[in-house]
Amino acid sequence: MELLLSLVLAAVPAAAAPSPAAPRELRGRVLSEGRPVAGATVVAVPVESALEQARREARFTDAARELGLATSARDGAFSLRLASGPEELRLQASAPGHVAVIAEAPLGGAAPVEVRLERAASLAGTVLGAAGQPVAGATVTLWPRVEQPGAT
């Protein structure tokens, strides 16, 4: 019985190890009011459907896994080296003194991606209940806007 088992195993060819896909590069610039933003953090994450995002947020789970991370140079330029993965991704960009933004970024385009940040502003106010009374301990959450490719 042992001899038969070893003969069967020897006759099955070993599976070839999958070859790693060549890394891809995504280049772009971070701008604010037409000027480069140095030191901006740019994170690439997979695109989630609205349903996937809502489920993740309802479960209080971490954000989608990072595919790449870069910091913009003095001229606002950044370069992300990405392993194989989705053909479309989101770039989350943030910099001190600016509003964070999420931009869609299709891979494979020849032109660099432009990510536009807006200067941050202060927000102050009072949260009121239905009866017009202040609500103690209320939490206010601001979400970054999502830029669509080609939108102005």
ChimeraX commands (.cxc) that place a marker at each C-alpha (Angstrom):
marker #1 position 0.00,0.00,0.00 radius 0.5
marker #1 position 2.80,2.42,0.86 radius 0.5
marker #1 position 4.60,1.63,-2.39 radius 0.5
marker #1 position 1.46,2.32,-4.46 radius 0.5
marker #1 position 0.90,5.69,-2.75 radius 0.5
marker #1 position 4.44,6.89,-3.39 radius 0.5
marker #1 position 4.22,5.86,-7.06 radius 0.5
marker #1 position 1.00,7.85,-7.51 radius 0.5
marker #1 position 2.52,10.92,-5.86 radius 0.5
marker #1 position 5.64,10.69,-8.01 radius 0.5
marker #1 position 3.52,10.59,-11.18 radius 0.5
marker #1 position 1.74,13.89,-10.41 radius 0.5
marker #1 position 3.80,16.83,-11.72 radius 0.5
marker #1 position 4.57,19.61,-9.27 radius 0.5
marker #1 position 2.47,22.74,-9.83 radius 0.5
marker #1 position 4.44,25.61,-11.24 radius 0.5
marker #1 position 4.79,28.52,-8.87 radius 0.5
marker #1 position 2.86,31.54,-10.13 radius 0.5
marker #1 position 5.19,34.13,-11.56 radius 0.5
marker #1 position 4.90,37.50,-9.85 radius 0.5
marker #1 position 3.39,40.18,-12.04 radius 0.5
marker #1 position 5.57,43.09,-12.97 radius 0.5
marker #1 position 5.03,46.08,-10.70 radius 0.5
marker #1 position 3.14,49.01,-12.17 radius 0.5
marker #1 position 3.85,52.66,-11.61 radius 0.5
marker #1 position 1.34,55.45,-11.18 radius 0.5
marker #1 position 2.69,58.98,-11.45 radius 0.5
marker #1 position 0.96,62.20,-10.65 radius 0.5
marker #1 position 1.05,65.62,-9.02 radius 0.5
marker #1 position -0.69,67.14,-6.03 radius 0.5
marker #1 position -1.84,70.72,-6.59 radius 0.5
marker #1 position -3.70,73.38,-4.63 radius 0.5
marker #1 position -4.90,76.54,-6.32 radius 0.5
marker #1 position -2.71,75.62,-9.31 radius 0.5
marker #1 position 0.46,75.36,-7.21 radius 0.5
marker #1 position 2.36,72.21,-6.21 radius 0.5
marker #1 position 1.83,70.80,-2.72 radius 0.5
marker #1 position 5.01,69.37,-1.19 radius 0.5
marker #1 position 4.81,66.72,1.51 radius 0.5
marker #1 position 1.29,65.52,0.67 radius 0.5
marker #1 position 0.55,61.89,1.56 radius 0.5
marker #1 position -0.95,59.89,-1.31 radius 0.5
marker #1 position -2.38,56.43,-0.58 radius 0.5
marker #1 position -3.70,54.05,-3.25 radius 0.5
marker #1 position -6.59,51.76,-2.25 radius 0.5
marker #1 position -8.90,49.51,-4.29 radius 0.5
marker #1 position -12.20,50.98,-5.48 radius 0.5
marker #1 position -15.10,49.84,-3.30 radius 0.5
marker #1 position -18.72,49.86,-4.38 radius 0.5
marker #1 position -21.06,51.99,-2.27 radius 0.5
marker #1 position -22.47,48.77,-0.80 radius 0.5
marker #1 position -19.02,47.42,0.12 radius 0.5
marker #1 position -18.09,50.72,1.75 radius 0.5
marker #1 position -21.37,50.92,3.70 radius 0.5
marker #1 position -20.93,47.35,4.97 radius 0.5
marker #1 position -17.34,48.05,6.06 radius 0.5
marker #1 position -18.33,51.25,7.82 radius 0.5
marker #1 position -21.35,49.61,9.51 radius 0.5
marker #1 position -19.05,46.93,10.90 radius 0.5
marker #1 position -16.50,49.56,12.01 radius 0.5
marker #1 position -13.76,47.69,10.16 radius 0.5
marker #1 position -10.58,49.22,8.88 radius 0.5
marker #1 position -10.44,51.00,5.57 radius 0.5
marker #1 position -9.64,49.12,2.40 radius 0.5
marker #1 position -6.11,47.74,2.32 radius 0.5
marker #1 position -3.36,50.01,1.04 radius 0.5
marker #1 position -1.91,49.18,-2.35 radius 0.5
marker #1 position 0.77,51.86,-2.21 radius 0.5
marker #1 position 1.90,54.99,-0.37 radius 0.5
marker #1 position 3.90,58.01,-1.53 radius 0.5
marker #1 position 4.81,61.51,-0.40 radius 0.5
marker #1 position 4.81,64.35,-2.92 radius 0.5
marker #1 position 8.07,66.14,-3.72 radius 0.5
marker #1 position 8.67,69.91,-3.82 radius 0.5
marker #1 position 7.12,70.09,-7.29 radius 0.5
marker #1 position 4.05,68.14,-6.07 radius 0.5
marker #1 position 5.09,65.02,-8.01 radius 0.5
marker #1 position 4.55,61.54,-6.59 radius 0.5
marker #1 position 5.16,58.03,-7.85 radius 0.5
marker #1 position 3.45,54.88,-6.60 radius 0.5
marker #1 position 4.83,51.41,-7.37 radius 0.5
marker #1 position 1.93,49.00,-7.34 radius 0.5
marker #1 position 1.93,45.23,-7.50 radius 0.5
marker #1 position -0.64,43.54,-9.69 radius 0.5
marker #1 position -4.15,44.32,-8.66 radius 0.5
marker #1 position -7.24,46.20,-9.76 radius 0.5
marker #1 position -7.22,48.31,-12.91 radius 0.5
marker #1 position -9.03,51.11,-11.09 radius 0.5
marker #1 position -8.13,52.48,-7.72 radius 0.5
marker #1 position -8.71,55.43,-5.46 radius 0.5
marker #1 position -6.10,57.88,-4.34 radius 0.5
marker #1 position -6.53,59.36,-0.89 radius 0.5
marker #1 position -4.48,62.55,-0.66 radius 0.5
marker #1 position -3.94,64.76,2.36 radius 0.5
marker #1 position -1.59,67.53,3.44 radius 0.5
marker #1 position -1.43,69.85,6.45 radius 0.5
marker #1 position -3.62,72.91,5.96 radius 0.5
marker #1 position -5.64,71.22,3.21 radius 0.5
marker #1 position -8.87,69.24,2.97 radius 0.5
marker #1 position -8.24,65.56,2.30 radius 0.5
marker #1 position -9.61,64.31,-1.00 radius 0.5
marker #1 position -10.36,60.96,-2.60 radius 0.5
marker #1 position -9.83,60.76,-6.37 radius 0.5
marker #1 position -10.56,57.93,-8.80 radius 0.5
marker #1 position -7.45,56.88,-10.72 radius 0.5
marker #1 position -7.65,54.42,-13.63 radius 0.5
marker #1 position -4.36,52.62,-14.25 radius 0.5
marker #1 position -2.77,52.37,-17.65 radius 0.5
marker #1 position -3.21,56.00,-18.67 radius 0.5
marker #1 position -0.16,57.67,-20.17 radius 0.5
marker #1 position -0.84,61.06,-18.58 radius 0.5
marker #1 position 0.07,61.68,-14.93 radius 0.5
marker #1 position -2.84,61.91,-12.49 radius 0.5
marker #1 position -3.58,65.35,-11.04 radius 0.5
marker #1 position -4.94,65.44,-7.51 radius 0.5
marker #1 position -6.33,68.83,-6.44 radius 0.5
marker #1 position -6.50,69.76,-2.78 radius 0.5
marker #1 position -8.36,72.73,-1.36 radius 0.5
marker #1 position -7.19,74.85,1.53 radius 0.5
marker #1 position -8.74,73.86,4.85 radius 0.5
marker #1 position -11.16,76.14,6.67 radius 0.5
marker #1 position -12.55,76.21,10.18 radius 0.5
marker #1 position -15.98,74.94,11.08 radius 0.5
marker #1 position -17.74,76.04,14.24 radius 0.5
marker #1 position -21.31,75.70,15.35 radius 0.5
marker #1 position -23.81,74.16,17.72 radius 0.5
marker #1 position -25.66,70.91,17.13 radius 0.5
marker #1 position -29.33,71.39,17.93 radius 0.5
marker #1 position -31.95,68.74,18.64 radius 0.5
marker #1 position -35.49,68.68,17.22 radius 0.5
marker #1 position -36.69,71.01,19.99 radius 0.5
marker #1 position -33.93,73.53,19.23 radius 0.5
marker #1 position -31.89,72.73,22.33 radius 0.5
marker #1 position -28.10,72.11,22.14 radius 0.5
marker #1 position -27.15,68.42,21.98 radius 0.5
marker #1 position -24.40,67.63,24.49 radius 0.5
marker #1 position -21.66,65.27,23.28 radius 0.5
marker #1 position -22.82,65.27,19.64 radius 0.5
marker #1 position -20.30,64.02,17.09 radius 0.5
marker #1 position -19.92,65.85,13.78 radius 0.5
marker #1 position -18.15,64.03,10.96 radius 0.5
marker #1 position -16.94,65.64,7.74 radius 0.5
marker #1 position -16.24,63.36,4.77 radius 0.5
marker #1 position -13.84,64.21,1.94 radius 0.5
marker #1 position -15.38,64.69,-1.44 radius 0.5
marker #1 position -14.81,62.09,-4.15 radius 0.5
marker #1 position -13.50,63.50,-7.43 radius 0.5
marker #1 position -14.69,61.88,-10.64 radius 0.5
marker #1 position -12.23,61.62,-13.56 radius 0.5
marker #1 position -12.64,64.55,-15.91 radius 0.5
marker #1 position -14.80,66.54,-13.49 radius 0.5
marker #1 position -13.98,70.18,-12.91 radius 0.5
marker link #1:1,2 radius 0.2
marker link #1:2,3 radius 0.2
marker link #1:3,4 radius 0.2
marker link #1:4,5 radius 0.2
marker link #1:5,6 radius 0.2
marker link #1:6,7 radius 0.2
marker link #1:7,8 radius 0.2
marker link #1:8,9 radius 0.2
marker link #1:9,10 radius 0.2
marker link #1:10,11 radius 0.2
marker link #1:11,12 radius 0.2
marker link #1:12,13 radius 0.2
marker link #1:13,14 radius 0.2
marker link #1:14,15 radius 0.2
marker link #1:15,16 radius 0.2
marker link #1:16,17 radius 0.2
marker link #1:17,18 radius 0.2
marker link #1:18,19 radius 0.2
marker link #1:19,20 radius 0.2
marker link #1:20,21 radius 0.2
marker link #1:21,22 radius 0.2
marker link #1:22,23 radius 0.2
marker link #1:23,24 radius 0.2
marker link #1:24,25 radius 0.2
marker link #1:25,26 radius 0.2
marker link #1:26,27 radius 0.2
marker link #1:27,28 radius 0.2
marker link #1:28,29 radius 0.2
marker link #1:29,30 radius 0.2
marker link #1:30,31 radius 0.2
marker link #1:31,32 radius 0.2
marker link #1:32,33 radius 0.2
marker link #1:33,34 radius 0.2
marker link #1:34,35 radius 0.2
marker link #1:35,36 radius 0.2
marker link #1:36,37 radius 0.2
marker link #1:37,38 radius 0.2
marker link #1:38,39 radius 0.2
marker link #1:39,40 radius 0.2
marker link #1:40,41 radius 0.2
marker link #1:41,42 radius 0.2
marker link #1:42,43 radius 0.2
marker link #1:43,44 radius 0.2
marker link #1:44,45 radius 0.2
marker link #1:45,46 radius 0.2
marker link #1:46,47 radius 0.2
marker link #1:47,48 radius 0.2
marker link #1:48,49 radius 0.2
marker link #1:49,50 radius 0.2
marker link #1:50,51 radius 0.2
marker link #1:51,52 radius 0.2
marker link #1:52,53 radius 0.2
marker link #1:53,54 radius 0.2
marker link #1:54,55 radius 0.2
marker link #1:55,56 radius 0.2
marker link #1:56,57 radius 0.2
marker link #1:57,58 radius 0.2
marker link #1:58,59 radius 0.2
marker link #1:59,60 radius 0.2
marker link #1:60,61 radius 0.2
marker link #1:61,62 radius 0.2
marker link #1:62,63 radius 0.2
marker link #1:63,64 radius 0.2
marker link #1:64,65 radius 0.2
marker link #1:65,66 radius 0.2
marker link #1:66,67 radius 0.2
marker link #1:67,68 radius 0.2
marker link #1:68,69 radius 0.2
marker link #1:69,70 radius 0.2
marker link #1:70,71 radius 0.2
marker link #1:71,72 radius 0.2
marker link #1:72,73 radius 0.2
marker link #1:73,74 radius 0.2
marker link #1:74,75 radius 0.2
marker link #1:75,76 radius 0.2
marker link #1:76,77 radius 0.2
marker link #1:77,78 radius 0.2
marker link #1:78,79 radius 0.2
marker link #1:79,80 radius 0.2
marker link #1:80,81 radius 0.2
marker link #1:81,82 radius 0.2
marker link #1:82,83 radius 0.2
marker link #1:83,84 radius 0.2
marker link #1:84,85 radius 0.2
marker link #1:85,86 radius 0.2
marker link #1:86,87 radius 0.2
marker link #1:87,88 radius 0.2
marker link #1:88,89 radius 0.2
marker link #1:89,90 radius 0.2
marker link #1:90,91 radius 0.2
marker link #1:91,92 radius 0.2
marker link #1:92,93 radius 0.2
marker link #1:93,94 radius 0.2
marker link #1:94,95 radius 0.2
marker link #1:95,96 radius 0.2
marker link #1:96,97 radius 0.2
marker link #1:97,98 radius 0.2
marker link #1:98,99 radius 0.2
marker link #1:99,100 radius 0.2
marker link #1:100,101 radius 0.2
marker link #1:101,102 radius 0.2
marker link #1:102,103 radius 0.2
marker link #1:103,104 radius 0.2
marker link #1:104,105 radius 0.2
marker link #1:105,106 radius 0.2
marker link #1:106,107 radius 0.2
marker link #1:107,108 radius 0.2
marker link #1:108,109 radius 0.2
marker link #1:109,110 radius 0.2
marker link #1:110,111 radius 0.2
marker link #1:111,112 radius 0.2
marker link #1:112,113 radius 0.2
marker link #1:113,114 radius 0.2
marker link #1:114,115 radius 0.2
marker link #1:115,116 radius 0.2
marker link #1:116,117 radius 0.2
marker link #1:117,118 radius 0.2
marker link #1:118,119 radius 0.2
marker link #1:119,120 radius 0.2
marker link #1:120,121 radius 0.2
marker link #1:121,122 radius 0.2
marker link #1:122,123 radius 0.2
marker link #1:123,124 radius 0.2
marker link #1:124,125 radius 0.2
marker link #1:125,126 radius 0.2
marker link #1:126,127 radius 0.2
marker link #1:127,128 radius 0.2
marker link #1:128,129 radius 0.2
marker link #1:129,130 radius 0.2
marker link #1:130,131 radius 0.2
marker link #1:131,132 radius 0.2
marker link #1:132,133 radius 0.2
marker link #1:133,134 radius 0.2
marker link #1:134,135 radius 0.2
marker link #1:135,136 radius 0.2
marker link #1:136,137 radius 0.2
marker link #1:137,138 radius 0.2
marker link #1:138,139 radius 0.2
marker link #1:139,140 radius 0.2
marker link #1:140,141 radius 0.2
marker link #1:141,142 radius 0.2
marker link #1:142,143 radius 0.2
marker link #1:143,144 radius 0.2
marker link #1:144,145 radius 0.2
marker link #1:145,146 radius 0.2
marker link #1:146,147 radius 0.2
marker link #1:147,148 radius 0.2
marker link #1:148,149 radius 0.2
marker link #1:149,150 radius 0.2
marker link #1:150,151 radius 0.2
marker link #1:151,152 radius 0.2
view
